[in-house]
Amino acid sequence: MIFGYARPFSQDQDVTKQLAALKEYNCEKIYIEQTNSAKNRPEFESLCRSLNIGDTVVIYKLYSIADSTKNLIDIIQFFKTKQINFISFLDKVDTSKKDGSIFFDFLERVSEFQFDIISENTKVGIQEAKLKGKNTGRPRKPDHNVRRAMEMYQSKKYTIQQITKETGISKTTLYRYLDNWNDFD
C-alpha cells in the first residue's frame, strides 16, 4: 500500500503543494497533520501503526516528516526495520532504489561523525579545564555540610529527610559519604 504524509510548514501552510505531489504518486491513503508541531503528531503515529511490510511512505520533502537529522535517521531506521519503502518527492530520495538507500547510509555516517565531534570537543574541554586547575563535573558540597550531615545521621536523632533539608545534601550523597566515613576522621 502507498501512504502519503503531509504536515504544514512555512512554504505550504495549507499543504496544497504536498497534496498535489502525493496524488501524483497515487497514494491510497494520505495522513495530514493539522499543525507543524514537532512533538504532537497524531497523524504520523497513526501512519506508523498502519504500516505493513512492503508498504511505501511518500512525502513532499524531508522536512515534512522530520525536524532534525537525528529525527530523520530515527524515522528511516524505523522504516528499514519494518521493511517500509520511503520516498521524498522534492528531494528525489527513494529507499527502494540503491541510491536512496546509500543516501541514508551516508546520512547515518554523518550523524555518527557529528556525535564524535561533540564527544571529542567535550573531552578536550574537560582536559583543558583540568590543566587550568578547574574542577569538572558536579560541584562538591562543602565539607562542613557533609560532616554535619554525617554527624546528624550518626546521632540517630534526625530522619534522613530532616538531614537532607537541613544540610542541602541529597540522600544519595549522604549514603555515598557514609560508605567512606573513615575518609573524614
N, C-alpha and C positions, 0 to 999 in steps of 0.2 A: 504494500500500500504506500502511496506517496502522500506525505503530510506536509503542509505548509505552516510556517510560523511567522507572525508579524508582531512588531512592537513599535509604538510611536517613538520617533526621535526627531531632532530639530529640523531636518530637511524633509520630513514626511510625517507631520503630526497626525494626519488623518489616515495614514497607512495606504493611501491610494496607489502610490508608486509600487509599494511592496505587493499589494493585492494583484496589480496588473502583471507583475513578474511571476507571481505564484500561479496565477491562472494559465500563464504560458506553459508552465510545467505540468499542467493538468492535475494539480493537487486534488486528491479525493476529499480531503478534509483540511481546513485551514483554521489554525488556532490564532486568535487575535487578542493581544493584551490591551487593556484599556488605559494603562499608564506606562510610563518609562521607568518605573521603579526597579532598582537593582535587586531589592530584597523580596518584594512581593510580586511573584509571577505565577498566579494560579493557572493560567493557560499553559505555560511551559510545563508545569508539574503535571497537568492533565495529559499533555502531549507525551511526556516521558512514560507515564503509566500505560498509555495505549500502544506503545511500540512493541513490535514483534520482530524476530529475526528476519532480515532481508528487507525490512521497510526502508523508506528513504525520507529524510527530513530536508526540506528545501527552505532557504531563507533568501532575502533580498541582498543583504550584506552582512558581514561578520558581526558588526555592531548590533544587528537586530537580535542576536542571541547571546552575546557576551559583553561584559563591561571591562574586561581586562584580559591580558594574555593568559594569565593563570586560569581565569574563569573559562576562557575558550578551550584551553588544553584539557581542563577537567571535563567539560561537556563532550569534547571529541573523544576522550578516553572512555567516557561512559557509553557513547555511541559504538565505539570499537568493541567494547566488552559485550554489548548487546547485539553486535553484528548488524548495525544500522548504517546505511549509507547517508552521507551528508553532502549537500550541495549549497554553495553560496553563489547566487546568481551574478551579482555585480563583481565579486572577487574572482570569479571563474575558478572556483575550487570544487572538486568533485572527488570524494574519498573512494568512490567505486573505481576510479581510474588511478593508475600508478602515480602520475604526477600530483594528484590531490593527496594521496597517502604520503608521498615524500614530503610535501609541504608541511604536513602536521608532524611528521617525524623531525623535520628541521626545527619547527616551532618548539617542540619539546626540548631539543638540544639548546636552543636559545634561552628557554626558561631555566634550564639547569645551569647554564652559564651565568645568567642573571643572579641566581641564588648563590653560586660560587663567589661572584664578585662581592655581594653583600656580606657573605660569611668571611671572606678574606679581609675586606675593609674593616669589619668588626674586630677581627683578631689583631690586625695591625694597630688599630686604635687602642685596644686594651694593652698591647705590648708597649706602645709609646707612652701611655699613661703610667704604666708600671716603671718604665725607665725614668720618668719625671718624678717618681716617688708618690704618685697619686694612687689612692686605693680604688680598685674597681669593684663592681658588684654592689650589693646592698650595703648601706652604711651599718656599721656595728652599733649596737646600743651602748651607751656609756657604761663603763664597768661598775660605777656606783649603783646604777639601776639594776644591773644584773645581780650584783652582790646582795642588794637589798631584797630583790625578788627571791633569791635562793634562801636568804635568812628567814624571810617571811614563811616560805614553804617549810623549812626545817623546824620552825617554831610550832607548826601544826595548829596555829590559831586562826589561820586565814584560809579561805577557799581559793581555788585556782582562779576563779572569776574575780575575786577581790584583789588578788595579787596582780593579775594582768591589768586590771583597771587602775590600780594604784601606781604601778611602775611603768606601764606602757609597753610591757614585754608580752609577746604572744605566748600562748600555752605551749606551742611547738618549740619556740625559742627557749622557754624556761626548761622544758624537759631535755632539750639538747644540752643546755648548760649543766643540768643536774647530772647527766651522764658523765660529765667531765668536771665534777665538783672539785676534785683534787687539784685541778689547774689553778684554782683561786686561793688555795690555802697557802 
